[in-house]
């Protein structure tokens, strides 16, 4: 189900809690919402639809990917960039990102995985994990 987007910076600044099996319907709603906004959005975190759980969905080189409880465990090659956000008003804002990251996460089947991402996909994941941690650009 496509949900309404949250634009309140106070709600978006709250740190999300761990997601579990009971949160899988919210993960599907998040994916449905991202798909509905695909023309202007490449990733979303659950707090963007009012769910304070650590769930992100994003475009992984042309295929959508869902992560529960993602955590960056290694990062390298810092750089400055500008990013926009569907939940925040105004134009792009400067931020620090890393070209390469290693992420520990759970799949929708609740299997723990480790995967390294680089480039644009890594940047998207960092932005969405920031959302889970209550960090706004």
Buried (B, 14 or more C-beta within 10 A) or exposed (E): EBBEBBEEEEBBEEEBEEBEEEBBEBBBBBBBBBEEBEEEBBBBBBBBBBBBBBBBBBBBEEEBBBBBBBEBEEBEEEEEBEBBBBBBEEEEEEBEBBBEBBBBBBEBEEEEEEBEBEEEBBBBBBBBBBBBBBBBB
